[in-house]
């Protein structure tokens, strides 16, 4: 009898321990091959348990019986990695194009892009509304981080920009952006003076606001980064800093017309010094190589049969004509400066990366940027970075690691681990072997919500012209 009671007690204790181990989650992804981008490694036969917006557990499939979930999704031994970040997109074009911009959101999901950094436009209230709806899972689209309106000078280059001409204007503008609860500050060089540009950086730094954007060509990139500039968009300003003629050319004519001379006088030794200084200031550069290639070839390639043109609204398509007309004029005048800039920019990618400068993968997709399609263009940007000499691992870092780190969100993104945001992509093939494998998407997951291939295809059908 004593032995029986002892056996029963052991059985009850064992049963109690087992019941305590069984934990319930909202979603469990099973049979996952997890890609560790930073480690350049794979781990096989894993389960990923998710509740609400976050990963709660990563474990071996052998322990699956210890966990329950409202929903399970079988990755079928395919590759699971953090979702992609497109770190330079635009939602813009005025009130008449609000719906067409909104219809672009599913394109990002279809290409495994779970986060986008909106680099300013003129439909801020709509973008902020979408951002909140996506956060509440009321709207299907990527997580949006936005600058809101751009800051520009007396004659802004883009509608919707906030005009800043004085120090007082800067204070007012930053108050406005903080009231809007934007995620960072974007400057533009339409007519912004270098003095006001520097003042924006200094005042934003005091407020703890991130700054990036276009730089007045009268200003100096290294001076700006020393003041606290966090990033710069495109390669113009880095290239300018690497020419020994930059100061003299700037004094004569601080405009883009000086770039043929800037490119010709590029000095690799000076460039290495510039890169090291930028790295020491933790600077971020968004190269946007792909759009440079597209715009330089506008007169040579017929885009009228592009399959993705079917998902772009007619209003946004009309905005593409401006770039095409400019390209035609440039070609008739024998102007090949964009092509020369593009070639040099690609040659600079590996030295920049190796020096420790943090590159951000960004497409610059959106209205007015001809035939640079949301979703696909980020894939092509990553391919361009690999073609420029980065490994697939390094290219992926510019998207999924550096993207969140720009905002100080590295502890929530960049890998698949406990307490990371459950923004993921499942792929049929390994992108560490070939960056083009990013096109083989099985599912996108936004904050624990699964969009499988069928759902993604249906989303695209709904926005197809």
C-alpha positions in Angstrom: 0.0 0.0 0.0 2.8 2.4 0.9 4.5 1.6 -2.4 1.2 2.2 -4.3 0.7 5.6 -2.6 4.3 6.5 -3.3 3.8 5.6 -7.0 0.6 7.5 -7.2 2.2 10.6 -5.6 5.1 10.4 -8.2 2.5 10.1 -11.0 0.6 13.1 -9.7 3.7 15.2 -9.4 4.9 14.2 -12.9 1.4 15.0 -14.3 1.4 18.4 -12.5 4.9 19.3 -13.9 3.7 18.4 -17.4 0.6 20.5 -17.1 2.7 23.5 -16.0 5.0 23.1 -19.0 2.1 23.3 -21.5 1.9 27.0 -22.5 -0.6 28.5 -24.9 0.3 31.0 -27.6 -1.6 32.9 -30.4 0.5 31.3 -33.1 3.2 28.7 -33.5 5.2 28.4 -36.6 6.4 24.8 -36.9 9.2 23.2 -38.9 11.2 26.4 -39.4 14.7 26.6 -40.7 15.7 29.9 -39.0 18.1 32.2 -40.8 20.5 34.1 -38.5 21.6 36.9 -40.8 24.2 38.4 -38.5 25.7 34.9 -37.8 25.3 33.8 -41.5 24.0 30.5 -40.1 20.9 28.3 -40.2 19.2 26.3 -37.4 16.9 23.5 -38.4 13.6 22.0 -37.1 12.6 24.9 -34.9 9.3 26.2 -33.6 8.5 29.9 -33.1 5.8 30.7 -30.6 4.1 34.1 -30.9 1.6 36.0 -28.8 0.2 39.4 -29.7 2.9 41.2 -31.6 6.0 39.4 -30.2 8.0 36.2 -30.4 7.7 34.6 -27.0 9.7 31.4 -27.5 12.0 29.7 -30.0 12.4 25.9 -29.3 13.2 22.6 -30.9 10.4 20.8 -32.8 11.0 17.8 -30.5 9.3 19.9 -27.7 6.2 20.8 -29.7 3.9 18.8 -27.5 4.7 21.1 -24.6 3.0 24.0 -26.3 -0.5 24.9 -27.5 -1.7 27.6 -29.9 -4.9 29.0 -31.3 -3.2 28.8 -34.8 -0.3 26.8 -36.2 1.5 27.5 -39.5 3.7 24.9 -41.0 6.9 26.4 -42.5 7.5 23.0 -44.0 11.3 23.2 -43.3 11.4 26.4 -45.4 13.6 29.4 -44.4 12.3 31.9 -41.8 14.0 35.3 -41.3 13.1 38.8 -40.0 10.9 40.7 -42.4 12.6 43.2 -44.8 12.8 46.9 -44.2 12.6 49.4 -47.1 14.3 52.4 -45.6 13.3 55.0 -48.2 9.8 55.1 -49.7 7.3 57.9 -50.5 3.6 58.3 -50.1 2.7 61.5 -51.9 0.9 63.2 -54.8 -1.8 65.2 -53.0 -5.4 64.4 -52.0 -6.3 63.1 -55.4 -3.8 60.2 -55.0 -4.5 59.2 -51.4 -6.4 56.1 -52.4 -3.8 55.1 -55.0 -1.0 55.4 -52.4 -3.0 53.3 -50.0 -3.4 50.6 -52.6 0.4 50.3 -52.7 0.6 48.9 -49.2 -0.2 45.2 -50.2 2.7 45.3 -52.7 5.2 45.6 -49.8 3.7 42.6 -48.0 3.8 40.5 -51.2 7.6 41.1 -51.3 8.2 40.2 -47.7 8.6 43.9 -46.6 7.2 44.2 -43.1 8.5 47.7 -42.3 8.9 50.9 -44.4 10.5 54.3 -43.6 8.4 56.9 -45.4 10.7 59.7 -46.4 8.2 62.5 -46.5 5.3 63.7 -48.7 2.2 65.8 -48.8 -0.5 63.3 -47.4 0.9 63.1 -43.9 -2.5 62.8 -42.1 -3.4 59.9 -44.3 -0.1 58.2 -43.7 -0.4 58.6 -40.0 -3.9 57.2 -40.1 -2.7 54.1 -42.1 0.2 53.7 -39.6 -2.3 53.6 -36.7 -4.7 51.2 -38.5 -1.9 48.8 -39.4 -0.7 48.9 -35.8 -4.2 47.9 -34.7 -4.4 45.3 -37.5 -7.3 47.1 -39.1 -5.4 47.6 -42.3 -3.2 45.3 -44.3 0.3 46.7 -44.8 3.8 47.1 -43.5 4.6 48.9 -40.3 5.2 52.5 -41.2 7.8 54.9 -39.7 7.4 58.4 -41.2 9.1 61.7 -41.2 5.8 63.5 -42.0 6.4 66.7 -44.0 9.8 67.6 -45.2 11.7 70.6 -44.0 12.7 72.9 -46.9 13.6 76.6 -47.6 11.7 79.6 -48.9 10.7 77.9 -52.2 10.1 74.2 -51.3 10.8 71.6 -54.0 7.9 69.5 -53.0 4.3 70.3 -51.9 3.4 69.8 -48.3 6.9 70.8 -47.0 7.3 73.0 -44.0 9.2 76.2 -44.8 12.1 77.0 -42.5 14.1 80.2 -43.1 15.2 81.2 -39.6 16.1 79.7 -36.2 12.7 80.6 -35.0 11.2 78.7 -38.0 13.2 75.7 -37.1 11.8 75.7 -33.6 8.3 76.0 -34.8 8.8 73.3 -37.5 10.2 70.8 -34.9 7.3 71.6 -32.6 4.9 70.8 -35.4 6.7 67.5 -36.2 6.7 66.5 -32.5 2.9 67.3 -32.3 2.4 65.0 -35.3 4.4 62.3 -33.5 6.6 61.6 -36.5 9.5 59.1 -36.2 12.3 61.3 -37.5 13.1 64.6 -39.3 13.6 64.7 -43.1 15.3 67.7 -44.7 15.3 68.6 -48.4 17.6 70.8 -50.4 15.1 72.6 -52.6 16.0 76.0 -51.2 17.3 75.2 -47.7 20.3 77.3 -46.7 23.3 75.6 -45.0 22.9 77.8 -41.9 19.3 76.6 -41.4 20.2 73.1 -42.3 22.8 73.1 -39.5 20.4 74.7 -37.2 17.8 72.0 -37.8 20.4 69.3 -36.9 21.4 71.1 -33.7 17.9 71.7 -32.5 16.7 68.2 -33.4 19.8 66.8 -31.6 18.7 68.6 -28.4 15.2 67.2 -28.7 16.5 63.6 -29.3 15.1 63.6 -32.9 16.7 61.6 -35.6 17.7 63.6 -38.7 18.4 62.6 -42.3 17.7 63.8 -45.8 19.1 65.8 -48.7 21.8 68.3 -47.9 22.2 71.8 -49.4 25.2 71.6 -51.7 26.7 74.7 -49.9 26.9 72.6 -46.7 29.5 70.1 -45.7 28.6 66.5 -44.8 31.3 66.0 -42.2 30.4 69.2 -40.4 26.8 68.1 -40.4 27.5 64.7 -39.0 29.7 66.3 -36.3 26.7 68.4 -35.3 24.6 65.3 -35.0 23.2 64.5 -38.5 22.2 60.8 -38.3 21.9 60.0 -42.0 22.0 61.1 -45.6 19.9 60.0 -48.5 21.5 59.1 -51.8 25.2 59.2 -52.6 25.6 62.8 -53.9 26.8 64.3 -50.6 29.3 61.5 -49.8 30.7 61.7 -53.4 31.1 65.5 -53.0 33.0 65.1 -49.8 35.5 62.8 -51.6 36.6 65.4 -54.1 39.6 67.7 -53.3 37.8 70.3 -55.6 34.6 70.3 -53.6 35.3 73.5 -51.7 36.4 75.5 -54.7 33.5 74.3 -56.9 31.0 75.0 -54.1 32.2 78.6 -53.8 31.7 79.1 -57.5 28.4 77.3 -58.0 26.9 75.1 -55.3 24.6 73.1 -57.6 24.3 69.7 -59.1 25.9 71.0 -62.3 29.3 70.7 -60.6 29.0 66.9 -60.3 30.8 66.0 -63.5 33.9 67.7 -62.1 33.3 66.2 -58.7 33.2 62.7 -60.2 36.3 63.2 -62.3 38.2 64.5 -59.3 37.2 61.7 -56.9 40.1 60.8 -54.6 40.1 57.3 -53.1 42.6 58.3 -50.4 40.5 61.3 -49.4 37.4 59.0 -49.6 38.8 56.5 -47.1 39.4 59.4 -44.7 35.9 60.6 -45.1 34.4 57.1 -44.7 36.3 56.6 -41.4 35.1 59.9 -40.1 31.5 59.1 -41.0 31.8 55.7 -39.3 33.2 57.3 -36.2 30.0 59.4 -36.1 27.8 56.4 -36.5 26.5 57.8 -39.8 23.9 56.0 -42.0 23.9 56.3 -45.8 21.0 55.2 -48.0 22.6 54.6 -51.4 19.4 54.0 -53.5 21.4 52.5 -56.3 18.5 50.8 -58.2 16.5 54.0 -58.8 19.7 55.6 -60.1 20.0 52.8 -62.7 16.3 53.0 -63.6 16.4 56.8 -64.1 19.7 56.7 -66.1 18.1 54.2 -68.5 14.7 55.7 -68.9 15.2 56.6 -72.6 16.6 53.1 -73.4 14.1 50.8 -71.7 10.4 50.5 -72.6 8.5 50.1 -69.3 5.0 50.0 -70.8 4.9 46.3 -70.5 6.2 46.0 -66.9 3.9 43.5 -65.1 3.9 45.6 -61.9 2.6 48.6 -63.8 -0.8 46.9 -63.5 -0.8 47.6 -59.8 0.0 51.3 -60.1 -2.9 53.7 -60.2 -3.3 55.8 -63.3 -2.8 59.0 -61.3 0.6 57.8 -60.0 1.5 56.6 -63.5 0.9 60.1 -64.8 3.5 61.4 -62.3 6.1 59.2 -64.0 6.1 61.4 -67.1 8.1 64.2 -65.5 11.2 62.0 -65.0 10.9 60.6 -68.5 10.7 64.1 -70.0 13.8 65.2 -68.0 15.7 62.1 -69.2 14.8 62.8 -72.8 16.1 66.4 -72.5 19.3 65.3 -70.8 20.0 62.7 -73.5 19.4 65.3 -76.3 21.9 67.6 -74.6 24.5 64.8 -74.2 24.3 64.9 -70.4 25.4 61.5 -68.9 26.2 62.8 -65.4 23.6 60.5 -63.8 25.2 57.4 -65.4 28.7 58.5 -64.2 27.4 59.1 -60.7 25.8 55.7 -60.7 29.0 53.9 -61.7 31.1 55.7 -59.0 28.4 55.2 -56.3 28.6 51.4 -56.9 32.4 51.4 -56.7 32.1 53.2 -53.3 29.7 50.6 -51.7 32.3 48.1 -50.5 34.8 50.7 -49.1 31.9 52.4 -47.3 30.7 49.1 -45.8 34.3 48.0 -44.9 35.0 51.3 -43.1 32.0 50.7 -40.8 29.6 53.2 -42.3 26.1 51.8 -41.9 24.3 51.5 -45.2 20.5 51.4 -45.4 18.7 49.6 -48.2 16.0 51.9 -49.6 14.2 51.9 -52.9 12.9 55.5 -53.2 9.7 54.0 -54.6 6.6 56.1 -54.9 4.8 58.7 -57.0 7.0 60.7 -59.3 9.8 58.1 -59.2 9.2 56.5 -62.5 8.9 52.7 -62.7 10.4 52.1 -59.3 7.8 49.8 -58.0 7.0 49.3 -54.3 8.2 45.9 -53.1 10.1 44.7 -56.1 12.4 47.7 -56.1 13.8 46.8 -52.6 14.6 43.4 -53.9 16.4 45.0 -56.9 18.2 47.4 -54.5 19.5 44.5 -52.5 20.6 42.8 -55.7 22.3 46.0 -56.8 24.2 46.1 -53.5 25.4 42.5 -54.1 26.3 43.4 -57.6 28.4 46.2 -56.2 30.4 43.7 -54.1 28.5 43.1 -50.9 27.8 39.5 -49.8 24.1 38.5 -49.5 24.5 38.6 -45.7 25.9 42.1 -45.8 23.1 43.3 -48.2 20.5 41.8 -45.9 22.1 43.6 -42.9 21.5 46.9 -44.7 17.8 46.2 -44.6 16.8 44.1 -41.6 19.5 45.1 -39.1 20.5 48.6 -39.9 16.9 49.7 -40.6 15.7 49.3 -37.0 19.1 50.3 -35.6 18.7 53.8 -37.2 15.7 54.3 -35.0 17.3 52.7 -31.9 15.0 49.7 -32.3 17.7 47.0 -32.6 16.6 45.2 -29.5 13.2 44.6 -31.0 14.2 43.6 -34.6 17.0 42.0 -36.6 16.8 38.4 -35.5 14.4 35.7 -34.5 14.5 35.5 -30.7 12.4 36.0 -27.6 10.8 39.5 -27.3 11.5 40.4 -30.9 8.6 41.8 -32.9 7.0 39.0 -34.9 7.5 40.6 -38.3 8.8 37.7 -40.4 9.1 36.3 -43.9 9.1 32.7 -44.9 11.1 31.8 -48.1 11.3 28.6 -50.2 15.0 29.2 -50.8 18.0 30.5 -48.8 18.8 34.2 -49.6 22.2 33.8 -47.9 23.2 31.6 -50.9 21.7 33.9 -53.5 20.0 37.3 -52.8 17.5 36.6 -55.6 16.0 33.9 -53.5 14.1 36.6 -51.7 11.6 36.4 -54.5 10.5 32.9 -53.4 8.1 34.0 -50.7 5.9 31.5 -48.9 4.4 33.9 -46.4 4.8 37.3 -44.8 4.0 37.7 -41.1 3.1 41.1 -39.6 3.0 41.2 -35.8 2.0 37.6 -35.6 -0.6 37.9 -38.5 0.2 35.3 -41.2 -0.3 36.2 -44.9 0.3 33.1 -46.8 0.9 32.9 -50.6 -2.8 32.6 -51.4 -3.7 35.6 -49.2 -0.9 37.7 -50.7 -2.1 36.8 -54.2 -5.6 37.8 -53.3 -4.4 41.1 -51.9 -2.7 41.8 -55.2 -5.8 40.8 -57.2 -7.8 43.4 -55.3 -5.5 46.3 -56.3 -4.8 45.2 -59.9 -6.0 47.7 -62.5 
